Amino acid sequence: MIIFIVNPVSANGRGKKIWSQLEPVLKERQLVYTVHFTTGPKHATFFAKEIRKESKVEAVIVVGGDGTLHEVAQGLIGTAIPLGCIPAGSGNDFARALHISTNSIKALEMLLSSKPYKIDVAEINNSFFVNGSGIGFDGAVAKMTNGSKIKCWLNRMKLGRLAYVIIALRLLCTFRPMPLTLTIDGRCYFYDNIWLIAVSNIPFYGGGMSVCPDAIYDDGLLDLCIVSNINRFHFLRSLIKVFKGKHTSEPGIIMMRGRKISIQSKKTLPIHMDGEYYQSNCATINVQRRALNVLHAPFINKSC
């Protein structure tokens, strides 16, 4: 049996619309399936944890965005149940990284014909992320973006991925870089003027921003992009280049990799995990090697 978890309000109702396209196909093919519709935050995680108790589950397929996928993953990490995604959000970075079609019918066919494959995830402060986490400027942008009127308006125009850029430009004038201590695999670094630290399992977040363009989701490592000691003009120039991953050689940008990352600050840090916001003055991030079983496009390139 295939279980679908649908976020009907994803991207201003796109999840509901896509499900209305998928359901006739499932019935025509006489597939055995069950569908659950989320009604609020953490509801998808509840469904995923309940699904763990069931037998003969062939796969769980999310119809929603990266936020819904993030919630479902919390309940499936460490199990053998494959997780698939039919993109219906504003960013859809997970689907982009796994080469899943933006056409819902094609995406369904791809997932039904694919074989499960285990990928890495990252544990952060007793939770998990699949795509990436941003500390500092990125976290502050995520806080402003989630539920903003700009994002809702752009979603209606199918331009939701631009929400990050617009809000980032607004925040650029007021955000203050901060000092913090970063430890990567036991080696300690101190930065006195940090704009952001991005920790990525896949190349993309924020709706296609290639923050860590060389990130590989099954190599046992997390990629970091550290932005420090630059002025607002240079930060803006790097932001413009980030969608094509051309920012990595810009002044003030350091690219690193590690398995265990610790971040500490005297001030409260704005943090996001897969776009979901929270805050703390510290974060410990550990890679969990091949802890999530996923469905992906059959032609995808893997590290091994």
Buried (B, 14 or more C-beta within 10 A) or exposed (E): EBBBBBBBBBBBBBBBBBBEBBBEBBEEEEEEBEBBBBEEEEBBBBBBEEBEEEEEBBBBBBBBBBBBBBBBBBBBBEBEBBBBBBBBBBBBBBBBBBEBBEBBBEBBBBBBEBEBBBBBBBBBBEBBBBBBBBBBBBBBBBBBBBEBEBBBEBBEEEBBBBBBBBBBEBBBEEBEBBEBBBBBEEEEEEBEBBBBBBBBBBBBBBBBBBBBBBBBBBBEBBBBBBBBBBEEEBBEBBBEBBBEBEBBEBEBBBBBBBBBBBBBBEEEBBBBBBBBBBEBEBBBBBBBBBBBBBBBBEEBEEEE
